[in-house]
Amino acid sequence: MGTAFAVLAPVLIMNLVGIPHAAADVPGLGAGFEFGVAQAGFQSEGYNQDSNYLRYSNEGKLPERVGNSVDFYHQHSGDIQRAEQLGVKIYRLSVEWSRVEPRPGVWDPAGWAFYDTVIKEIVDAGMTPMITLNHWVHPGWEVDRGGWNRPAMADDMITFGDRVVDRYQWAKPIWITFNEPTEYVRRELMYGGLQPQNALRMVDGIIKAHKAIWAHVHAVQPGGQVSSNIAFMPIPGLQPSLEALFPDRMANTLDFIGVDQYYSVSIGDTSVLANGASGEYWKSSQSPESMYYVLRYLAAKYPGKPIRIVENGLVTDPNGHRDDGYDRADHLRDTIYWIQRAKQDGVDVMSYNYWSLTDNYEWGDYAPHYGLYHVDALHDPTLTRYPTDAVAAYRDITAHHGVPVNYRPTRQPVPCSLVTNLDSCTHPAIVK
C-alpha cells in the first residue's frame, strides 16, 4: 500500500470543524465522480533497476527481497484489461526514475518504451492515467551522490519530472509529484538514506521540486491537475503537525487535495498502534466512517480545494483473512457509503482509487494483501490473478455510480473516533 503506518508520539490538537453531518438519504456519487485503481512501479513491476529501495531490499534492511513481484512489467496488458472491466476511469501508476534514467543523463529507450506502451493501453481502455513521479524511489546513482542530503537532488528530480510531463502530457494525466512526502522523509531516515541533520533539507527540496513541476505541467498541459497526496495518520492530533511540513506550504500549488486513508482509531480501540508497530495491519479493526471524518476535516482545513481519494483499501493476512471477519466487498461498499455521505454533506470529493488492483510488494514483504485480485508472488510461478469478492462489488458500484440509496453499512460507527480530532464525539457520523 502507499501508507505504511508509523508509530509516532501523539500530539493532541483539538479543533472543531463545522460541516453538517447528518442526512436522511444517501444518493449515488453522480456520473461525474471518477472511480479508479492504484499501484506503484517498484511494488508491482518487477525487474527493477538500481535504486534506493532495491538496495534496501537486497541489503537485508527489509524482511523480504522484492524479487520480480507480480511482474506487471510483462503482465500489464492483462491488468489494464482487468481495470477496464471493473468500470473504473482512473488508473494510477508511477514512472520509475531509475528505469528511464539508469545513469546520470543517460535516458534508456527501453524504459521509455515500456511506459509508452502502458500509458497508451490505459488511454485506449478509456481510463485517465494518474501518474506519480516519485513513489519513494530514486535511482542508485542518486544514492551514490548523497540522495536528499544533497541540495542539488531537487534539481535532478525537476529534470526527470519535466521529461516525464513532456512525454506524457498528450494523455492528459492527473499528476502526483510526490507520494506521501512525510513517509518518504521518514523512511529515508529509518533506512539510513538521509542524515537526521538534513531532514529539513529533504523537506525543502521536495517542496522546491513539486512547485517547479507544478508550474511546468501548467505550462505544457492546459487544465492539468497536480497534487502531492497526504498520508493520513490515525494518531490523535498528529495530522496538523504533518500537514505543516508539506501541504500547508504547497497549498497554492495543489490543484486538489489528495489523501490516502486506511486505518482507524477510537477511544475504545487503539489496535492500529500496536499492529502498526509489528506490521500485522490485518489485526487492526476497521471503522469505515473514518473516511467521512477525514473528508470532513480536509474540506474545512483547505476550503475551496476539491479532494481526490488517491488510496484506500482493506488489508488481509497472506491467506486473505482477517480476525474480525470483515471482507473486502463489505468494506468497499461501506466506505463508498461514507464517501457519498460526505459528498451529500457538501464535501467536494471528486474521485476514489482502490489500493490496489493486485496484491504486490508492500514496501518490505508480501504478507499484507490489499489487492482486488489476489496474487501469490512467493509461491505461484504463474502469478495468476484471482478475483476477490470485491471485484464484483466494485463493478456494481461503478455501474451505479455508488451504492444504492437504501444501502446501510455492515458496521455501525464507533463512538468517539480519534482519526482527525474530537469533533466525532460532539458531531458523530450517524447511519440513517
C-alpha positions as CSV (number, residue, x, y, z in Angstrom):
1,M,0.0,0.0,0.0
2,G,1.0,3.6,-0.2
3,T,0.8,4.2,3.6
4,A,2.8,2.0,6.0
5,F,1.8,3.2,9.5
6,A,4.4,4.9,11.6
7,V,4.1,4.8,15.4
8,L,4.8,8.4,16.4
9,A,4.2,10.2,19.7
10,P,0.6,11.7,19.7
11,V,0.2,15.4,19.9
12,L,-3.3,16.3,21.0
13,I,-4.7,19.2,19.0
14,M,-8.5,19.8,19.3
15,N,-10.1,21.9,16.6
16,L,-13.7,21.5,15.8
17,V,-14.9,21.7,12.2
18,G,-18.3,22.8,11.2
19,I,-19.6,20.9,8.1
20,P,-23.1,19.5,8.7
21,H,-23.1,15.7,9.1
22,A,-26.4,14.0,9.1
23,A,-28.7,13.4,6.2
24,A,-31.6,11.0,5.7
25,D,-30.8,9.7,2.2
26,V,-27.6,8.8,0.5
27,P,-27.7,9.4,-3.2
28,G,-25.1,8.0,-5.6
29,L,-21.9,9.9,-6.2
30,G,-23.1,11.1,-9.7
31,A,-22.0,10.4,-13.2
32,G,-19.1,12.9,-12.9
33,F,-17.5,11.1,-10.0
34,E,-14.4,9.0,-11.0
35,F,-13.6,5.6,-9.6
36,G,-10.1,4.2,-10.0
37,V,-7.4,1.7,-9.0
38,A,-3.9,2.3,-7.9
39,Q,-0.4,0.7,-7.9
40,A,3.2,1.7,-7.8
41,G,6.1,0.7,-10.1
42,F,8.6,-0.6,-7.6
43,Q,5.9,-2.6,-5.8
44,S,4.4,-4.3,-8.9
45,E,6.6,-4.2,-12.0
46,G,9.5,-6.4,-11.1
47,Y,12.8,-6.3,-13.0
48,N,13.6,-3.2,-11.0
49,Q,16.7,-1.1,-11.8
50,D,19.2,0.0,-9.2
51,S,17.5,2.3,-6.7
52,N,17.4,3.2,-3.0
53,Y,14.7,0.7,-2.4
54,L,16.2,-2.1,-4.4
55,R,19.3,-1.6,-2.2
56,Y,17.3,-1.6,1.0
57,S,15.7,-4.8,-0.2
58,N,19.0,-6.5,-1.2
59,E,20.9,-5.3,1.8
60,G,18.6,-7.0,4.3
61,K,17.0,-3.8,5.6
62,L,13.6,-5.2,4.7
63,P,12.0,-8.5,5.8
64,E,11.8,-9.9,2.3
65,R,13.5,-9.2,-1.0
66,V,11.3,-7.7,-3.7
67,G,12.3,-10.1,-6.5
68,N,10.1,-9.7,-9.5
69,S,6.9,-9.0,-7.5
70,V,3.8,-9.7,-9.6
71,D,5.6,-8.9,-12.9
72,F,3.4,-6.0,-14.1
73,Y,6.4,-5.5,-16.4
74,H,5.2,-8.4,-18.6
75,Q,1.6,-8.7,-17.4
76,H,0.5,-5.1,-17.7
77,S,-1.9,-5.7,-20.6
78,G,-4.0,-8.2,-18.6
79,D,-4.0,-6.0,-15.5
80,I,-5.1,-2.9,-17.5
81,Q,-7.9,-5.0,-19.1
82,R,-9.0,-6.1,-15.6
83,A,-9.2,-2.5,-14.5
84,E,-11.2,-1.6,-17.6
85,Q,-13.6,-4.5,-16.8
86,L,-14.1,-3.0,-13.3
87,G,-15.6,0.1,-15.0
88,V,-13.1,2.5,-13.4
89,K,-11.9,5.7,-15.1
90,I,-8.6,6.3,-13.3
91,Y,-5.5,4.1,-13.4
92,R,-2.8,5.3,-11.0
93,L,0.8,4.2,-11.7
94,S,4.2,5.5,-11.2
95,V,7.1,6.1,-13.6
96,E,10.2,4.7,-12.1
97,W,13.0,7.2,-12.4
98,S,15.7,4.5,-12.3
99,R,14.1,2.7,-15.2
100,V,14.2,5.6,-17.6
101,E,17.4,7.2,-16.3
102,P,19.6,4.3,-15.2
103,R,22.7,6.5,-15.2
104,P,23.1,10.3,-14.8
105,G,22.0,12.0,-18.0
106,V,21.5,8.6,-19.8
107,W,17.9,8.1,-20.8
108,D,17.0,4.4,-21.7
109,P,14.8,4.0,-24.8
110,A,13.6,0.6,-23.5
111,G,12.5,2.1,-20.2
112,W,10.6,4.8,-22.0
113,A,9.1,2.3,-24.4
114,F,7.6,0.3,-21.5
115,Y,5.8,3.3,-20.1
116,D,4.8,4.5,-23.6
117,T,3.0,1.1,-24.1
118,V,1.4,1.1,-20.7
119,I,0.1,4.6,-20.8
120,K,-1.3,4.1,-24.4
121,E,-3.1,1.0,-23.2
122,I,-4.6,2.8,-20.3
123,V,-5.8,5.6,-22.5
124,D,-7.1,3.2,-25.2
125,A,-9.1,1.4,-22.5
126,G,-10.9,4.7,-21.7
127,M,-9.1,5.5,-18.5
128,T,-7.2,8.5,-17.3
129,P,-3.6,7.9,-16.1
130,M,-2.8,9.3,-12.7
131,I,1.0,9.4,-12.9
132,T,3.1,9.5,-9.8
133,L,6.6,10.9,-10.4
134,N,8.1,9.8,-7.1
135,H,6.7,7.0,-5.0
136,W,9.6,6.9,-2.5
137,V,12.1,5.5,-5.1
138,H,15.0,7.2,-6.6
139,P,18.0,5.9,-8.7
140,G,21.0,4.2,-7.1
141,W,23.3,6.8,-8.7
142,E,21.4,9.4,-6.7
143,V,22.1,7.4,-3.6
144,D,25.8,7.4,-4.5
145,R,25.7,11.2,-4.9
146,G,24.2,11.6,-1.5
147,G,20.5,11.5,-2.2
148,W,18.4,14.1,-0.4
149,N,21.4,15.0,1.8
150,R,22.5,16.9,-1.3
151,P,20.6,20.2,-2.2
152,A,21.0,19.5,-6.0
153,M,18.9,16.4,-5.7
154,A,15.8,18.7,-6.1
155,D,17.2,19.9,-9.5
156,D,17.7,16.4,-10.7
157,M,14.1,15.5,-9.7
158,I,12.9,18.5,-11.6
159,T,14.7,17.5,-14.7
160,F,13.3,14.0,-14.5
161,G,9.8,15.2,-13.7
162,D,9.7,17.7,-16.6
163,R,10.8,15.0,-19.0
164,V,8.0,12.7,-17.9
165,V,5.5,15.5,-18.2
166,D,6.7,16.5,-21.6
167,R,6.5,12.9,-22.9
168,Y,3.0,12.1,-21.5
169,Q,1.1,15.3,-21.4
170,W,-0.7,14.1,-24.5
171,A,-2.5,11.6,-22.4
172,K,-3.9,14.4,-20.2
173,P,-2.9,12.7,-17.0
174,I,-3.6,13.6,-13.4
175,W,-0.2,14.2,-11.8
176,I,1.1,13.3,-8.3
177,T,4.5,14.8,-7.8
178,F,5.5,13.0,-4.6
179,N,3.6,10.2,-2.9
180,E,3.1,10.8,0.8
181,P,6.2,13.0,1.2
182,T,6.1,12.8,5.1
183,E,6.5,9.0,4.8
184,Y,9.2,9.4,2.1
185,V,11.3,11.5,4.6
186,R,10.6,9.1,7.5
187,R,11.7,6.1,5.5
188,E,14.9,7.7,4.2
189,L,15.7,8.5,7.8
190,M,14.8,5.0,9.0
191,Y,16.9,3.2,6.4
192,G,19.9,5.5,6.5
193,G,19.5,7.2,3.2
194,L,19.1,10.6,4.9
195,Q,21.1,12.0,7.8
196,P,18.9,13.5,10.6
197,Q,20.5,16.9,10.3
198,N,19.4,17.0,6.6
199,A,15.8,16.1,7.2
200,L,14.6,19.7,6.6
201,R,16.8,19.9,3.6
202,M,14.9,17.0,2.1
203,V,11.6,18.7,3.0
204,D,12.6,21.9,1.3
205,G,14.0,20.0,-1.7
206,I,10.7,18.1,-2.2
207,I,8.7,21.4,-2.0
208,K,11.0,23.1,-4.5
209,A,10.7,20.2,-6.9
210,H,6.9,20.0,-6.5
211,K,6.4,23.7,-7.2
212,A,8.7,23.6,-10.3
213,I,7.0,20.6,-11.8
214,W,3.5,22.1,-11.0
215,A,4.5,25.2,-13.0
216,H,5.8,23.0,-15.9
217,V,2.6,21.0,-16.1
218,H,0.5,24.1,-16.2
219,A,2.8,25.5,-19.0
220,V,2.5,22.4,-21.3
221,Q,-0.8,20.8,-20.3
222,P,-3.6,23.4,-20.0
223,G,-6.1,22.4,-17.4
224,G,-3.7,19.8,-15.9
225,Q,-4.2,18.8,-12.3
226,V,-1.3,18.4,-10.0
227,S,-1.0,17.4,-6.3
228,S,1.0,15.6,-3.7
229,N,-1.0,13.1,-1.7
230,I,-1.3,13.2,2.1
231,A,-0.7,10.1,4.2
232,F,-3.5,10.4,6.8
233,M,-2.1,9.0,10.1
234,P,-4.7,7.9,12.6
235,I,-2.9,9.3,15.6
236,P,-4.9,11.9,17.6
237,G,-3.7,15.4,16.9
238,L,-0.7,14.4,14.8
239,Q,-2.0,15.2,11.4
240,P,-1.9,19.0,11.6
241,S,1.8,18.8,12.5
242,L,2.5,16.7,9.5
243,E,0.4,18.9,7.2
244,A,2.6,21.9,8.3
245,L,5.6,20.2,6.7
246,F,4.2,19.8,3.2
247,P,0.5,20.5,2.2
248,D,0.3,23.8,4.1
249,R,3.4,25.0,2.3
250,M,2.3,23.6,-1.0
251,A,-1.3,24.8,-0.8
252,N,-1.1,27.3,-3.6
253,T,0.3,24.7,-6.0
254,L,-2.1,21.9,-5.1
255,D,-4.9,21.8,-7.7
256,F,-6.7,19.3,-5.4
257,I,-6.1,17.7,-2.0
258,G,-5.0,14.1,-2.5
259,V,-5.4,11.8,0.5
260,D,-4.5,8.2,1.4
261,Q,-6.7,6.9,4.2
262,Y,-6.7,3.3,5.6
263,Y,-6.9,2.9,9.4
264,S,-9.0,4.0,12.3
265,V,-8.5,4.6,16.0
266,S,-11.0,5.5,18.7
267,I,-11.2,5.9,22.5
268,G,-12.3,2.2,22.7
269,D,-9.9,0.8,20.1
270,T,-6.3,1.6,19.6
271,S,-5.3,-1.7,18.0
272,V,-3.7,0.0,15.0
273,L,-1.0,1.4,17.2
274,A,0.3,-2.0,18.3
275,N,-0.3,-3.6,14.9
276,G,1.3,-0.8,13.1
277,A,4.5,-1.4,15.1
278,S,4.5,-5.1,14.2
279,G,3.4,-4.7,10.6
280,E,0.4,-7.0,11.1
281,Y,-2.1,-4.5,9.9
282,W,-4.8,-7.1,9.3
283,K,-5.2,-7.4,13.0
284,S,-6.3,-3.8,13.3
285,S,-10.0,-3.2,13.4
286,Q,-11.6,-1.1,10.7
287,S,-14.2,1.7,11.0
288,P,-15.0,2.9,7.5
289,E,-16.7,6.0,8.8
290,S,-13.2,7.2,9.4
291,M,-13.2,8.2,5.7
292,Y,-16.1,10.5,6.4
293,Y,-14.3,12.2,9.2
294,V,-11.1,12.6,7.1
295,L,-13.0,14.2,4.2
296,R,-14.9,16.5,6.5
297,Y,-11.7,17.6,8.2
298,L,-9.9,18.2,4.9
299,A,-12.8,20.2,3.5
300,A,-12.7,22.5,6.5
301,K,-8.9,22.7,6.5
302,Y,-8.5,23.5,2.8
303,P,-11.7,25.3,1.8
304,G,-12.3,25.6,-1.9
305,K,-10.0,22.7,-2.7
306,P,-11.6,19.6,-4.3
307,I,-10.5,16.3,-2.8
308,R,-9.4,13.1,-4.5
309,I,-9.0,9.9,-2.5
310,V,-5.7,8.7,-4.0
311,E,-5.6,5.4,-1.9
312,N,-7.9,3.4,0.3
313,G,-8.4,-0.3,0.8
314,L,-8.5,-3.2,3.3
315,V,-5.6,-5.3,4.3
316,T,-5.9,-9.1,4.9
317,D,-3.3,-11.7,6.0
318,P,-1.5,-13.8,3.4
319,N,-4.4,-16.2,3.3
320,G,-6.9,-13.4,2.6
321,H,-8.4,-13.5,6.2
322,R,-8.9,-11.0,9.0
323,D,-9.5,-11.8,12.6
324,D,-12.6,-9.5,12.7
325,G,-14.2,-11.3,9.7
326,Y,-14.5,-8.1,7.6
327,D,-14.4,-9.0,4.0
328,R,-13.2,-6.8,1.2
329,A,-16.5,-6.4,-0.6
330,D,-18.3,-5.2,2.5
331,H,-15.5,-2.8,3.4
332,L,-15.6,-1.3,0.0
333,R,-19.3,-0.8,-0.1
334,D,-19.3,0.6,3.5
335,T,-16.5,3.1,2.5
336,I,-18.4,4.2,-0.6
337,Y,-21.5,4.8,1.6
338,W,-19.5,7.2,3.8
339,I,-18.0,9.0,0.8
340,Q,-21.5,9.5,-0.5
341,R,-22.5,10.9,2.9
342,A,-19.6,13.3,2.8
343,K,-20.4,14.5,-0.7
344,Q,-24.1,14.9,0.2
345,D,-23.0,17.0,3.2
346,G,-21.1,19.4,1.0
347,V,-17.6,18.0,0.7
348,D,-16.3,18.4,-2.9
349,V,-14.8,14.9,-3.3
350,M,-14.1,14.1,-7.0
351,S,-12.7,10.6,-7.2
352,Y,-11.7,7.4,-5.3
353,N,-8.9,5.0,-6.0
354,Y,-8.8,1.5,-4.6
355,W,-5.4,0.3,-3.4
356,S,-4.6,-1.9,-5.0
357,L,-5.6,-3.6,-8.3
358,T,-3.5,-6.7,-7.4
359,D,-1.6,-7.8,-4.3
360,N,2.0,-6.7,-4.5
361,Y,5.2,-6.0,-2.6
362,E,4.2,-3.9,0.4
363,W,7.5,-2.0,0.9
364,G,9.2,-4.8,2.7
365,D,7.3,-8.0,2.4
366,Y,4.4,-9.9,0.7
367,A,2.4,-10.7,3.9
368,P,-0.1,-7.8,3.7
369,H,-2.6,-8.3,1.0
370,Y,-4.6,-5.3,-0.4
371,G,-5.5,-6.5,-3.9
372,L,-8.8,-6.6,-5.6
373,Y,-7.1,-9.5,-7.3
374,H,-5.1,-12.0,-5.2
375,V,-1.6,-12.9,-6.4
376,D,0.7,-15.3,-4.5
377,A,4.0,-13.7,-5.5
378,L,6.0,-16.1,-3.3
379,H,4.6,-19.5,-4.2
380,D,2.8,-19.3,-7.6
381,P,5.3,-19.1,-10.5
382,T,2.4,-18.3,-12.9
383,L,1.4,-15.2,-10.8
384,T,-2.2,-15.9,-11.6
385,R,-4.6,-13.1,-10.7
386,Y,-7.6,-14.5,-8.7
387,P,-10.6,-12.1,-8.2
388,T,-11.6,-11.4,-4.6
389,D,-15.3,-10.8,-3.7
390,A,-14.6,-7.1,-4.1
391,V,-14.2,-7.4,-7.8
392,A,-18.0,-8.0,-8.4
393,A,-18.8,-5.4,-5.7
394,Y,-16.6,-2.7,-7.4
395,R,-18.2,-3.5,-10.8
396,D,-21.6,-2.9,-9.3
397,I,-20.5,0.3,-7.7
398,T,-19.0,1.8,-10.8
399,A,-22.0,0.7,-12.9
400,H,-24.4,2.5,-10.5
401,H,-22.1,5.5,-9.5
402,G,-22.1,4.3,-5.9
403,V,-24.1,2.2,-3.5
404,P,-28.0,2.3,-3.5
405,V,-29.8,5.0,-1.6
406,N,-31.2,2.3,0.8
407,Y,-27.7,0.7,1.4
408,R,-26.6,0.7,5.1
409,P,-23.1,-0.1,6.3
410,T,-22.5,-3.5,7.7
411,R,-21.0,-1.9,10.8
412,Q,-22.1,1.0,13.0
413,P,-19.8,3.9,13.6
414,V,-17.6,3.6,16.6
415,P,-18.1,6.2,19.4
416,C,-15.5,9.0,19.6
417,S,-13.3,8.2,16.6
418,L,-10.0,10.0,17.1
419,V,-8.8,9.8,13.4
420,T,-9.0,13.5,13.0
421,N,-9.8,15.1,16.3
422,L,-12.5,15.1,19.0
423,D,-15.2,16.5,16.7
424,S,-16.5,13.0,16.2
425,C,-17.5,12.9,19.9
426,T,-19.5,16.1,19.5
427,H,-20.6,15.7,15.9
428,P,-20.7,12.0,15.2
429,A,-21.4,10.4,11.9
430,I,-24.8,8.7,12.1
431,V,-26.2,6.0,9.9
432,K,-29.7,6.9,8.6
